[in-house]
Amino acid sequence: MAALCRKHPSPVETGKVSTWGCGATHAIGMVNFLFDKSQTPYISAKELYKGFGVGESTGNAKSKAIRTLLGMSLMDPDWSLPSKLQSNPMAWLLTVNGMIVDIREMPREVQEIAFQKGLIPYIPDDRE
């Protein structure tokens, strides 16, 4: 919500709080596979809409608007839960010397450079 509030003009100045809350939760949920039964946590989108007291089309439309405004996409490392980052390949794939590599398989020195440049969220060995 803070990212939406920083937009000028802020889109959250209009509309219902429950609609924005539902849309933001749905948008983050989509990035993090909240609606996939094989994942934890899990909830169906219909249950989410019901919990916020928002209609399905309204909640989905607000989610889409938020994802578009903030440039969110599936597995987006900037919007991934910390608990999902390790298994999110988008957080670790980088181009090194013209070749796409999983930085977790590169030497620590290369990982440290990538971390210092803000290209990866953390040095993998420091979290394992």
N, C-alpha and C positions, 0 to 999 in steps of 0.2 A: 504494500500500500504506500510505503514511503516513496518508492520510485514513481508511482502515479501522482502523488501529491507534489513532487518536484517538477512535474510537467507544467508548462505555462501556456495557456491557462490550464489549471488542473481539472481533469475530467470528473474527479470525484466531488466537485462542488455542486454538481447537479445529480439528481437521481436518489434512490433509496440506499441507505447504508447496507441493508440486507442484500440488495442486488449486487453492489460492489464487493461485499464480503464473499458472496457466493461465487461471483465471477473470478475474483482473485484466487480463492481456494481451488476452484476448478482449473484455472490456468496452471497453477503450481502443481496440482494433482496430475495434470496431463503430462507435464515435463517429467514427473517422477513416477509415472505408471501407477498412480493411485487406483485407477479403474481396472487394473489387471488382476484377476482373481489369484494368479500365481504369486503375486507380490504381497509383502507386508509393509505397511498397512494397506488395507483394501476397503473400499466402499464403492458401491455402484453410483454412477452419476445421478440416477433418479433419487437415491437415498440422500445424496448431498443436497440436491435441489430442495427436497422435502424438508431437510433439516434447517435450511435457511428460509423456508416458506416462500420459495421463488419457483415460478413456472419453468419447465424444462427449456422452452425456447428462449426465455428471458435470460436464464443462467448461462446457457450455451452462447447466446449472442454477446453477453457481457464478457465472458471468458475469451471469446474470439477477439473482441475489441481490445482487451488488455494484452493478449498475446501479440497482436499486431502493433499496438502502441509501444510495447517494450521489446519487440523483436525476439520473442520467446519461441523456442522450437523444442521438439522432442529431444531429450537427453542433453539439453543445453547446460553446460557446466556452470554457467553463471547463476542458474536457477535450480540446480540439483541440490537435494538434501545432502549434508555432509556424510551421512551414512550410505549414500548411493554413489558418491564420487569414485571410490576405489573400483567399482564395477562399471563405471561409465567410460566407454572407450573414447568418447569425444573430449574428455578432460586430458587424455594422454597421447593422442595422436598429433604429431608435429611433423613439419617438413624439415629435414636435416640434409643439407647438401643436395636438395632437389628430390629427396626420397621421403615418402611418408613412413614414419617409424612410430612404434609405441615407445615413448620415452622411458617407460619403466624397464625396458630391456637394454637401455643404453648405460654407459658407465656413469658413475655418480657425478663425476665432474661435469658431464653434459647436463645431467639433471639439475645440478646446482645453478648452472648458467640459465637454464630454462626457468627455474624458480625465481631467480633474481630478476629476470625480465618479465615476470608475471605471466608466463605462458602455461604454467601448471600450478595447481592449488597448493601443493606441498611436495616434499621429497619423499617418495614412497617408503624407503627404508626407515625413515624417521617415524612412521606411523605404524609399522607392522610389529 
